[in-house]
Amino acid sequence: YTNLNTLSLHDALPIYMIANNLNDNQITVNCGLSVGLLGKARQGKSDLGKKAIEKILIFYQNINRTWLLTGEGEMLKNDIPQLVEQSLTNDERSRFLSMLESQQRMLESQQRTIEQLTNK
């Protein structure tokens, strides 16, 4: 990763997975994807395809579509889906937002580490 602003899909999804402690199996099961599809896409042997991407975006509603597809912008949407937001107390909402901010900081740190390692 020399420039994290130009991530391809096979670069962006693993970053989201690391930030959210997800593995291929969890996403495959949660989204109803074909077994092995994520591994092949990561290796550049196949594309995820429009249907698979839509399934991921539907299940993981906090992913910013533009970031996932282009690597541009923020990884996470800035808004909490309304149904989730309405069901949270103020304390829960505060903890949730704090967790998202913490994950974003962790991701940024990991991105800097990746850049440093690839520039050696």
C-alpha positions as CSV (number, residue, x, y, z in Angstrom):
1,Y,0.0,0.0,0.0
2,T,1.9,3.0,-1.1
3,N,-1.1,5.3,-1.2
4,L,-4.1,4.5,1.0
5,N,-6.2,6.9,-0.9
6,T,-6.2,4.6,-3.9
7,L,-7.2,1.3,-2.4
8,S,-8.8,-1.3,-4.5
9,L,-11.6,-3.4,-3.2
10,H,-9.3,-6.3,-2.4
11,D,-7.2,-3.8,-0.3
12,A,-10.1,-2.0,1.4
13,L,-12.1,-5.0,2.7
14,P,-9.2,-6.6,4.6
15,I,-8.6,-3.2,6.4
16,Y,-12.2,-3.1,7.5
17,M,-11.9,-6.8,8.6
18,I,-8.8,-6.1,10.7
19,A,-10.4,-3.0,12.3
20,N,-13.5,-5.0,13.2
21,N,-11.8,-8.3,14.1
22,L,-13.6,-10.1,11.3
23,N,-12.4,-13.1,9.3
24,D,-13.3,-14.5,5.9
25,N,-15.6,-17.1,7.4
26,Q,-17.6,-14.6,9.5
27,I,-18.2,-12.4,6.5
28,T,-19.0,-15.4,4.2
29,V,-21.6,-16.7,6.6
30,N,-23.1,-13.3,7.6
31,C,-23.4,-12.2,4.0
32,G,-24.3,-15.5,2.4
33,L,-21.2,-15.5,0.1
34,S,-19.7,-18.5,-1.7
35,V,-17.0,-20.2,0.3
36,G,-13.5,-19.1,-0.8
37,L,-14.8,-16.0,-2.6
38,L,-13.1,-13.5,-0.3
39,G,-9.7,-15.4,-0.4
40,K,-9.8,-15.5,-4.2
41,A,-10.7,-11.8,-4.4
42,R,-7.9,-10.9,-2.0
43,Q,-5.4,-12.8,-4.1
44,G,-6.6,-11.1,-7.2
45,K,-7.8,-14.4,-8.7
46,S,-11.5,-13.2,-9.0
47,D,-13.7,-10.2,-8.4
48,L,-16.3,-10.1,-5.7
49,G,-19.0,-9.0,-8.1
50,K,-21.8,-6.6,-7.7
51,K,-24.1,-9.0,-5.8
52,A,-21.4,-9.9,-3.2
53,I,-20.5,-6.3,-2.7
54,E,-24.2,-5.4,-2.1
55,K,-24.5,-8.2,0.4
56,I,-21.5,-7.0,2.3
57,L,-22.8,-3.4,2.3
58,I,-26.3,-4.5,3.4
59,F,-25.0,-6.6,6.3
60,Y,-22.2,-4.2,7.4
61,Q,-24.1,-1.0,7.2
62,N,-21.4,1.2,8.7
63,I,-19.1,0.7,5.7
64,N,-18.8,3.8,3.5
65,R,-19.7,2.5,0.0
66,T,-17.3,4.9,-1.7
67,W,-14.4,4.0,0.5
68,L,-15.0,0.3,-0.1
69,L,-15.1,0.6,-3.8
70,T,-12.5,3.4,-4.4
71,G,-10.6,3.8,-1.1
72,E,-11.6,7.5,-1.1
73,G,-13.1,9.1,2.0
74,E,-13.6,7.7,5.4
75,M,-13.9,3.9,6.0
76,L,-17.0,4.3,8.1
77,K,-20.2,6.2,7.5
78,N,-20.5,9.2,9.8
79,D,-24.1,8.4,10.7
80,I,-25.5,5.6,12.8
81,P,-28.4,3.8,11.1
82,Q,-31.6,5.4,12.5
83,L,-33.1,2.1,13.9
84,V,-29.9,1.4,15.8
85,E,-29.6,5.0,16.9
86,Q,-33.2,5.1,18.2
87,S,-32.7,1.9,20.2
88,L,-29.6,3.2,22.0
89,T,-29.6,5.1,25.3
90,N,-27.4,8.2,25.4
91,D,-24.8,6.2,27.3
92,E,-24.8,3.4,24.8
93,R,-24.7,5.8,21.9
94,S,-21.7,7.5,23.5
95,R,-19.9,4.2,24.1
96,F,-20.7,3.1,20.5
97,L,-19.3,6.3,19.0
98,S,-16.3,6.1,21.2
99,M,-15.7,2.5,20.0
100,L,-15.9,3.6,16.4
101,E,-13.5,6.5,17.0
102,S,-11.1,4.0,18.7
103,Q,-11.3,1.6,15.8
104,Q,-10.6,4.5,13.4
105,R,-7.5,5.5,15.3
106,M,-6.3,1.9,15.4
107,L,-6.9,1.6,11.7
108,E,-5.0,4.8,11.0
109,S,-2.1,3.5,13.1
110,Q,-2.1,0.2,11.2
111,Q,-2.2,2.0,7.9
112,R,0.9,4.1,9.0
113,T,2.7,0.9,10.0
114,I,1.8,-0.7,6.6
115,E,3.1,2.3,4.8
116,Q,6.3,2.3,6.8
117,L,6.9,-1.4,6.2
118,T,6.3,-1.2,2.5
119,N,8.6,1.8,2.1
120,K,11.6,0.0,3.6
